[in-house]
Amino acid sequence: MTHWPTKTTLLTPDLKAEAVHVRPPVPRFRRGSESALTEIKLKKGESVEKALRRLKKKIDREGILKEVRNHRHYEKPSERRRRKMKMARFSAMLSARYADL
């Protein structure tokens, strides 16, 4: 693993107090232990059910479950193109149907 330089390593010692750390670029696909966990913090007096609801919404917004489902099996590039074209045709049909409204 390479160590990425931060602004603190590039600045003089008297300016280090004002320096901000620069994070390395995030890889597009994360595997294994490299993945960042989605977390929420319980608010004071918040029920567990409500916190779980917030966690589920956050996971849904981030698209984590969708990505996991897509990686369950390998999809050939031709299958991916076919699926995307089918979705595009369907959305075009819907937009044409409801364009008059």
N, C-alpha and C positions, 0 to 999 in steps of 0.2 A: 504494500500500500504506500503510495507516495504521499508526502506531506505537502500540503498546499501552503504557499506563503500567505501570510495575513498582513494587513496594513501595519500591525504592530511590529512585525519583523522588518518592515521596510522604513520605519520612522526612527528618528533619533530618540534617545531615552527621555528627553524632556517633553516630547510630544506624545509619549505612549499613553498618558492619562486621557487624552482626547481621542485616541484611535478607536476605530470600530473593527471588529474581527470580520473578515470576509470568508464566507463559507465556500467550500469547493462546489463545482457544478454537480447537480443532482442527476444520477443516472436515470434514464427514461424508464427502464424496467428494473425493478428491484427483485432480488431473489434471496430466499433463505433469511438469514439473520440480519441482512441489510435493510429489510423493510421497516418503515417507520410505522409505529402503532398509532392508531387513532385513539385518542383518549379524551375524556371529559372529566371535569372535576365536580364533585357533588357540592351543590350550594347549601348554605346553612338552612336546615329545616326542610330540605327537599326530599321527597320520597324516592325510593329506589326505582319504582315503576316509571316515574316521570323522568328520572335520569336515563333509564334504559330507552325511553321514547326519544330523548334528545340524541342519544348515541346512535340509534337506528337512523334517525333523520340525517345525522352528520355523515354516517357511512354511505347512505343513499346519495347524498349530495356529492360526495367525493368519488362515487362510482366504483367503490372497492368491490362490492358484490358482483357487479356487472363484469368487472375485469376477471374476477376469480372464475365466474361461470364461463367466460370466453376461453380461459386457459385450461379448462377441464379436459379438452381433447384438441388435437391439432386440426387446424382448418387450413386446407390448401388455399393458395392464393386465388385459384379459379373459383373455389367455393365462396371465398370472401367477396370477390367481385360480383358473383351471381347474387349473393344475399344483399349486398349494398344496392345493386340495380333493382332488385325486387322491392326493397324499402323505398327507393326513390320513386319508382312507378306508383307505389301505393300512396305516398305522400302527395305526388302530383295529381293523382286521381281525386284525393280528398280536397286539395286546394282548388281544383277545377270545379268540383261539385258544389263547394260552399263559397265560390267567388262571387256569386250573384247576391248572397245574403248580406 
